[in-house]
Amino acid sequence: MQVCREMEHGNTTSITEFILLGFQTLPELQFFLFLLFLVIYIVTMAGNLLIISLVVADRRLHTPMYLFLGNLSCLETCYSSTILPKMLAGLLTGDRTISFSGCLTQLYFFGFLVGTECFLLSVMSYDRYLAICHPLHYTALMRGRAWLRLAGGSWLGGFLGNGITTLSVSQLTFCGPNAIDHFLCDFVPLIRLSCDDPQLMETVASMLCLVAPFLLTLTSYICIIATILRIPSSRGRQKAFSTCSSHLIVVTIYYGTLLIVYMFPTTDFFRDFKKVLSVAYTVLTPLVNPFIYSLRNKEVKDALRKDPIAFSTMGSSGL
């Protein structure tokens, strides 16, 4: 299969398609992995679409916290659809090739959604910070379209930030090899195939898309925990913590895996471990979010009980 084309200057060749190695080191498990990820994809889509429908249909959930949750579920459906269909096709057919333009397209949407989720989790942390640390001013600060501007800013930040990154990647020269040791066109393994020096780009992108939102989220939770610890009664502390516990679990799982994958150096020892962690934040996080928010959240459970159609959908989907 021809994967290179001659460039105008010299004998240098440029990659026109890539091979996603994925899980090819486990050939005997390919069909099992296909069935596993297919079930995960179906349940992920059903669970997140259920959350979206509940937030839209139930007026009691028309508050900033649940509207942010609806945005997060919408993002997770797009996130899973960017990654899993191509992975499933490769596991089923064995064809792991992807064109250069197709790889850049997947990289753009994947990076856009990762960046947006980082910003959105920061915004949700800020919302919980206002609710716990400044409860008397919360309604005034989040009234009207304030939540919409914050959510829209998260999507816009992911769109613009990753647009610059993807444009920069498209200008790199790829002259071989063309095998990406991953199950998707991720930023770090892709630019490491470049003939150029990608170290500066890798560092800047990690700082903008990961560290800055993480520090905002961390600052919010430091203030939240400090405020909770100052509450005199244990019942009051428990009630305050329950309002942010679901989001804290999601943030811990997401950033815990994401930071290890992108901020730690890739060595032979860490390579396979990082691939496993990549499955955690790209595939499992969108799956578990509906579980965490529905099973730990009283308002969502009440909305499910009062909507028998949605409840039956949740039951048939395994939620």
Buried (B, 14 or more C-beta within 10 A) or exposed (E): EEBBEEEEEEEEBBBBBBBBBBBBEEEEEBEEBBEEBBEBBBBBBBBBBBBBBBBEEBEEBEBBBBBBBBBBBBBBBBBBBBBBEBBBEBBBEEEBBBEBEBBBBBBBBBBBBBBBBBBBBBBBBBBBBBBBBEEEEBEEEBEEEBBEEBBEEBBEBBBEBBBEBBEBBEEBEBBEEBBBBBBBBBBBBBBEBBEEEBEEBBEEBBEBBBBBBBEBBBBBBEBBBEBBEEBEEEEEBEEBBEBBBBBBBBBEBBBEBBBBBBEEEBEEEBEEBBBEBBBBBBBBBBBBBBBBBBEBBEBBBEBBEEBEEBBEBBEEBEB
